[in-house]
């Protein structure tokens, strides 16, 4: 390496005048000038040393440069000097701190000249330092402000990002980083939307970027975003052109997650559709019971186009006002009240409704109004009343039928052990069954031994009727009762003979009077013989 002929120690210059002028210039300068040998021992310091080191220039001679360097910077300074020498540099720059003897720390920007001897070996260093402490403080303040800005941006509940004119990401906050599934900001810089989990939406995103840069800001863009976990959220995005010195250099964007809001809006929309189309009347009032909302069904039930602005109380029948007051009081105490109220229709008629009235409170628990769900039960009441009327009518009919049955099959006690059943009208299978039941019940009830069936009022006796009479006689005989048949007209006698009916098991008499006489006579005979003549083993004729 050639000798550095520019290097001359201030203590060895052969021109005293020149040295004097140069020394005066250096001492008057605000720059800190030092010279050091190969070991870093100071051989010269100008007068600025006293201001920054706290030592007179002559006190600095013999001190190590590292001794006057801020401790945290010493290792880095040593490493820099080694690298300069290894690279054969003649000049270099370094930024490090020095420490005043009172502990004050100054930040310096050093311009260092490295001197070599004729053999190319390092002979020493000349360092000219400029106090940049104000600049460092400003830089620190800016760094702190920048860090604070990043902290604020990172903690915003929205995603924030900025891109260049080619829609490449220049930066973002942690919300965007999280949605992208990345761990550091450096990972997203230079990427486009096509490189991120939402690549399917990338064409739309980049198209909007170009539109924003060409036409200006656009807010409230609702779109979807696919996150790194595969889930899709809905976001509301805003974008503005990113400018520097009046020139557009990209786009700044921000978005908020509105997935839950959209879900709530959809739920609210569904709920509103249900309310608007509900068959029951639904209304909302303020704390003073003035209606602020009523669904179409509620207004239609009462014959109005709208109920908004009306007092709920004014729609209730005066006689039901006490029940209305109880409903409201119960709602305040228990959160909901239920009762039945009569409303006045616009045409003056009355509509009965089942009413549920939940109380409405805000998140602080303050009363903000009431809701009402009104179910028209007028038709239900009418149907119930009609059902009760029909039930009563059925009961009356059944009672009448029972009476008619009793009238159609009358059983008359004649004397002890003797009953008579005079029959009138036509006898069908149903009435024949009733005759048998009535006769058997009467026999059992009156302990009858003789039962007289009078058919004087029966116009027609066919095979069915004759068979029924025979079965009745047989059933009565099982209970120990003898059946007498009276009132057979010549026409009926001919009919019975014609159809071949055998009445040998039944005692017959021409008239009811003869039958009664027969029965009474049999009872007298039985009393005289101390036997039961009415328990006959075979039919007899008197």
Secondary structure as GFF3:
##gff-version 3
##sequence-region A 1 542
A	DSSP	three_ten_helix	10	12	.	.	.	ID=ss1
A	DSSP	alpha_helix	16	28	.	.	.	ID=ss2
A	DSSP	beta_strand	32	37	.	.	.	ID=ss3
A	DSSP	beta_strand	42	45	.	.	.	ID=ss4
A	DSSP	alpha_helix	48	53	.	.	.	ID=ss5
A	DSSP	alpha_helix	57	60	.	.	.	ID=ss6
A	DSSP	three_ten_helix	66	68	.	.	.	ID=ss7
A	DSSP	alpha_helix	71	87	.	.	.	ID=ss8
A	DSSP	beta_strand	91	99	.	.	.	ID=ss9
A	DSSP	beta_strand	105	116	.	.	.	ID=ss10
A	DSSP	beta_strand	122	131	.	.	.	ID=ss11
A	DSSP	alpha_helix	133	154	.	.	.	ID=ss12
A	DSSP	beta_strand	159	164	.	.	.	ID=ss13
A	DSSP	beta_strand	169	172	.	.	.	ID=ss14
A	DSSP	alpha_helix	174	180	.	.	.	ID=ss15
A	DSSP	three_ten_helix	185	187	.	.	.	ID=ss16
A	DSSP	three_ten_helix	193	195	.	.	.	ID=ss17
A	DSSP	three_ten_helix	199	201	.	.	.	ID=ss18
A	DSSP	alpha_helix	202	215	.	.	.	ID=ss19
A	DSSP	beta_strand	218	226	.	.	.	ID=ss20
A	DSSP	beta_strand	232	244	.	.	.	ID=ss21
A	DSSP	beta_strand	247	257	.	.	.	ID=ss22
A	DSSP	alpha_helix	259	277	.	.	.	ID=ss23
A	DSSP	beta_strand	281	285	.	.	.	ID=ss24
A	DSSP	beta_strand	291	294	.	.	.	ID=ss25
A	DSSP	alpha_helix	296	301	.	.	.	ID=ss26
A	DSSP	three_ten_helix	312	315	.	.	.	ID=ss27
A	DSSP	three_ten_helix	318	320	.	.	.	ID=ss28
A	DSSP	alpha_helix	321	334	.	.	.	ID=ss29
A	DSSP	beta_strand	336	344	.	.	.	ID=ss30
A	DSSP	beta_strand	350	361	.	.	.	ID=ss31
A	DSSP	beta_strand	367	376	.	.	.	ID=ss32
A	DSSP	alpha_helix	378	408	.	.	.	ID=ss33
A	DSSP	beta_strand	412	415	.	.	.	ID=ss34
A	DSSP	beta_strand	418	424	.	.	.	ID=ss35
A	DSSP	alpha_helix	429	446	.	.	.	ID=ss36
A	DSSP	beta_strand	450	457	.	.	.	ID=ss37
A	DSSP	alpha_helix	463	478	.	.	.	ID=ss38
A	DSSP	beta_strand	482	486	.	.	.	ID=ss39
A	DSSP	alpha_helix	490	498	.	.	.	ID=ss40
A	DSSP	beta_strand	507	509	.	.	.	ID=ss41
A	DSSP	alpha_helix	512	528	.	.	.	ID=ss42
###
